[in-house]
Amino acid sequence: MPLIYFVHHLKNTIMNNTIIQYFQHQLKEEAITTRAILKIVPAEKYDWQPHPKSMSLLRLSTHVAEIPGWVQLAIEMDVLDFAKTNYQPEPFTTNQDLMNYFEERLAAGTNALTTVNDSILNNQWTMCNGDQIYFEATKGEVLRMSMSQLIHHRAQLGVYLRLLNIPIPGSYGPSADEMGEGS
């Protein structure tokens, strides 16, 4: 896509919609690429990790799949307190289970965005563990951060798959695999 077209498209998307509608559009667009990369994660490699300090392939894939649900958390909660939440990553054994989980979390995030308007975006949101504050921001900032986290960890997952010699799909254009490069 030529840069001038992209800038025009972005301007029209922002100018003709509310900010919530913009986040809806972004979540829908990022879901396409996320779905394509999660679909090719091999269950037989779930325990693999590139370094002892790195997440396993399963943990990273699960994290990518759950991030669209952060949108729901940002909208429906003012405080995420890990001292009051018993978070445990989902224990998947098949890729289909992983994909189903992604679709559930995506639906939760998408549905949450349909229940609000821009007026909530300046409301404060806090992530903490009891008295220890990890993060404070507006709900709008948390929504933006959620999109950034999705893109970041999805790219990280792409590196994992590349290291496993698995051809990866493109994100914002074709990948080297799709272009037949590097062989």
HELIX and SHEET records of a PDB file:
HELIX    1   1 LEU A    3  MET A   15  1                                  13    
HELIX    2   2 ILE A   19  LEU A   38  1                                  20    
HELIX    3   3 ALA A   43  LYS A   45  5                                   3    
HELIX    4   4 LEU A   57  GLU A   66  1                                  10    
HELIX    5   5 PRO A   68  GLU A   76  1                                   9    
HELIX    6   6 ASN A   95  LEU A  113  1                                  19    
HELIX    7   7 ASP A  118  ILE A  120  5                                   3    
HELIX    8   8 LYS A  139  LEU A  163  1                                  25    
HELIX    9   9 ALA A  176  MET A  179  1                                   4    
SHEET    1   A 3 VAL A  79  ASP A  81  0                                        
SHEET    2   A 3 GLN A 124  ASN A 129  1                                        
SHEET    3   A 3 GLN A 132  THR A 138 -1                                        
END                                                                             
